[in-house]
Structures are given as structure tokens and as C-alpha cells.
Amino acid sequence: MASIYDFKATSIDGKPIALKNFRGKVLLIVNTASKCGFTPQFEGLEALHEKYSGEGLTILGFPSNQFGAQDPGTNEEIGAFCTKNYGVSFPMMEKIDVNGSNAAPLYQWLTKEKPGLLGMTAIKWNFTKFLVGRDGKVLKRYAPLDTPASMTRDIEKALKSA
């Protein structure tokens, strides 16, 4: 797979989505959880969505229950939680695995494209983020501690790229 556009995902309400539909957009891909210390980052992610979606940013949230069982709910429960508590209006996908033999192919690719510290490909925790440029290539990987606001400069730079 050469770019993100070669992958498919399923929305939180069960609809298939070809990522090629986001061609030409800047993507911020985040593995999320509803019961994590980082869960308040949904607020910052929504703020980025509101500020930059008109310029071509799309945030895609992928719930995962792999870290401390911090997203045990159904897709329906997770979607309702995100909307009710954080006003999330960016696309949320169905719950997936991001590590291990059952990891979603998208996450297998993302982690190979942009390994973490010391070349580690595994996702360490909830709210690891990947910034993907308009060309479908991964620009940067962010740790869970990196707040959405701290990514503003990189997002603005990616949005200005042709």
C-alpha cells in the first residue's frame, strides 16, 4: 500500500468508507478511548475540526479498547458519549484494534510509515495521533501527551502544502 487512500474503514454507525474519499485533505488520525485520562482531548480535537475543516482538515477518530479496557462500550455507546460529552462532529469510526495480530490494516501501515521512539511500531496508548498530508503520506506521529493545540503549527503547514 502506497498511501492512505488505499485503505477502507467503517464508520461508527457501520457504513463502509473508502479513505480515497479524503484525497486532497489533510487527515489527523487518532485512536481514542472514552474512559481515559486523555479523553478530554476530544474537546481539543473538536476545536481543531471546527477551526480547520473548511480549509481541508479531516479528523478521523478510531476507538480502541486495547489500553486498560478504557473503551468497553459498543460503537453506538461510544458515538453517543462523544457527541453528548464533547460535541464531536468529526467522523468517528468503528472500534478497532491498533496493535497486535488483529490490528486494523490502516494502523499496521501507519505505524510502519511513522514508527515511534527508537523505531517502535506499536501504539503505546490511547490518543496517539498521525498527521497525513494532502498527498496521502504520513507527515508526523504524535504521542498521547501531545495536545491537539500543540499540533496547530504542523496542521497549518500541511494545509498550505499543495
C-alpha positions as semicolon CSV with decimal commas, in nm:
position;residue;x (nm);y (nm);z (nm)
1;M;0,000;0,000;0,000
2;A;0,148;0,329;-0,112
3;S;-0,081;0,579;0,056
4;I;-0,365;0,616;0,298
5;Y;-0,608;0,624;0,005
6;D;-0,557;0,251;-0,047
7;F;-0,742;0,171;0,279
8;K;-1,103;0,140;0,387
9;A;-1,265;0,192;0,725
10;T;-1,610;0,152;0,872
11;S;-1,791;0,444;1,031
12;I;-1,914;0,413;1,388
13;D;-2,264;0,358;1,250
14;G;-2,150;0,069;1,028
15;K;-2,110;0,238;0,689
16;P;-1,806;0,148;0,477
17;I;-1,579;0,443;0,396
18;A;-1,305;0,439;0,133
19;L;-1,027;0,665;0,254
20;K;-0,973;0,769;-0,108
21;N;-1,281;0,986;-0,047
22;F;-1,046;1,210;0,157
23;R;-0,796;1,258;-0,127
24;G;-0,654;1,609;-0,116
25;K;-0,745;1,657;0,251
26;V;-0,511;1,676;0,548
27;L;-0,601;1,397;0,788
28;L;-0,545;1,370;1,161
29;I;-0,599;1,008;1,264
30;V;-0,641;0,935;1,635
31;N;-0,701;0,618;1,835
32;T;-0,948;0,723;2,102
33;A;-1,100;0,596;2,426
34;S;-1,397;0,716;2,630
35;K;-1,265;0,638;2,979
36;C;-0,902;0,751;2,957
37;G;-0,714;1,032;3,126
38;F;-0,660;1,173;2,776
39;T;-1,032;1,160;2,686
40;P;-1,068;1,539;2,736
41;Q;-0,854;1,572;2,421
42;F;-1,181;1,519;2,233
43;E;-1,252;1,884;2,317
44;G;-0,928;1,999;2,153
45;L;-0,978;1,771;1,854
46;E;-1,327;1,915;1,802
47;A;-1,181;2,268;1,825
48;L;-0,929;2,180;1,551
49;H;-1,211;2,034;1,343
50;E;-1,423;2,347;1,380
51;K;-1,132;2,580;1,302
52;Y;-0,971;2,396;1,007
53;S;-1,227;2,168;0,842
54;G;-1,318;2,446;0,600
55;E;-0,953;2,462;0,493
56;G;-0,931;2,088;0,429
57;L;-0,860;1,917;0,764
58;T;-1,047;1,598;0,844
59;I;-1,009;1,428;1,181
60;L;-1,083;1,057;1,199
61;G;-1,132;0,900;1,542
62;F;-1,079;0,526;1,584
63;P;-1,195;0,397;1,925
64;S;-0,987;0,113;2,068
65;N;-1,030;-0,090;2,384
66;Q;-0,672;-0,221;2,386
67;F;-0,531;0,006;2,656
68;G;-0,661;-0,058;3,005
69;A;-1,002;-0,159;2,863
70;Q;-1,084;0,214;2,852
71;D;-1,340;0,195;2,571
72;P;-1,555;-0,108;2,660
73;G;-1,881;0,021;2,510
74;T;-2,049;-0,063;2,184
75;N;-1,998;0,159;1,879
76;E;-2,339;0,312;1,947
77;E;-2,250;0,389;2,311
78;I;-1,912;0,536;2,212
79;G;-2,069;0,758;1,945
80;A;-2,333;0,885;2,188
81;F;-2,068;0,953;2,455
82;C;-1,851;1,155;2,215
83;T;-2,142;1,362;2,092
84;K;-2,305;1,421;2,432
85;N;-1,989;1,498;2,630
86;Y;-1,764;1,667;2,375
87;G;-1,988;1,769;2,086
88;V;-1,778;1,561;1,848
89;S;-1,885;1,628;1,491
90;F;-1,579;1,489;1,309
91;P;-1,605;1,134;1,172
92;M;-1,576;0,855;1,427
93;M;-1,506;0,504;1,303
94;E;-1,597;0,166;1,447
95;K;-1,393;0,029;1,736
96;I;-1,076;-0,144;1,617
97;D;-0,752;-0,297;1,739
98;V;-0,448;-0,078;1,673
99;N;-0,183;-0,328;1,789
100;G;-0,118;-0,698;1,754
101;S;-0,216;-0,960;1,501
102;N;-0,572;-0,825;1,477
103;A;-0,465;-0,463;1,425
104;A;-0,658;-0,286;1,150
105;P;-0,457;-0,280;0,826
106;L;-0,464;0,101;0,833
107;Y;-0,288;0,103;1,171
108;Q;-0,038;-0,160;1,061
109;W;0,052;0,072;0,774
110;L;0,054;0,395;0,981
111;T;0,289;0,252;1,242
112;K;0,530;0,124;0,976
113;E;0,525;0,459;0,796
114;K;0,593;0,658;1,115
115;P;0,737;0,448;1,394
116;G;0,756;0,593;1,742
117;L;1,060;0,642;1,963
118;L;1,351;0,408;1,889
119;G;1,169;0,277;1,583
120;M;0,893;0,118;1,789
121;T;0,592;0,049;1,569
122;A;0,340;-0,036;1,841
123;I;0,090;0,223;1,958
124;K;0,177;0,293;2,322
125;W;-0,156;0,430;2,446
126;N;-0,485;0,598;2,359
127;F;-0,475;0,928;2,169
128;T;-0,167;0,857;1,960
129;K;-0,209;1,078;1,654
130;F;-0,092;1,066;1,292
131;L;-0,090;1,370;1,062
132;V;-0,130;1,279;0,696
133;G;-0,064;1,528;0,417
134;R;-0,280;1,606;0,117
135;D;-0,069;1,356;-0,083
136;G;-0,173;1,066;0,145
137;K;0,168;1,029;0,307
138;V;0,221;1,029;0,684
139;L;0,391;1,352;0,792
140;K;0,421;1,307;1,167
141;R;0,331;1,089;1,464
142;Y;0,232;1,244;1,796
143;A;0,238;1,089;2,141
144;P;-0,071;1,075;2,364
145;L;0,072;1,360;2,574
146;D;0,082;1,588;2,268
147;T;-0,231;1,800;2,291
148;P;-0,435;1,884;1,984
149;A;-0,347;2,254;2,031
150;S;0,026;2,168;2,018
151;M;-0,021;2,038;1,662
152;T;-0,162;2,364;1,523
153;R;0,159;2,478;1,351
154;D;0,209;2,141;1,178
155;I;-0,157;2,130;1,070
156;E;-0,141;2,482;0,927
157;K;0,178;2,395;0,738
158;A;0,019;2,079;0,596
159;L;-0,292;2,272;0,492
160;K;-0,076;2,522;0,297
161;S;0,102;2,244;0,107
162;A;-0,025;2,171;-0,240
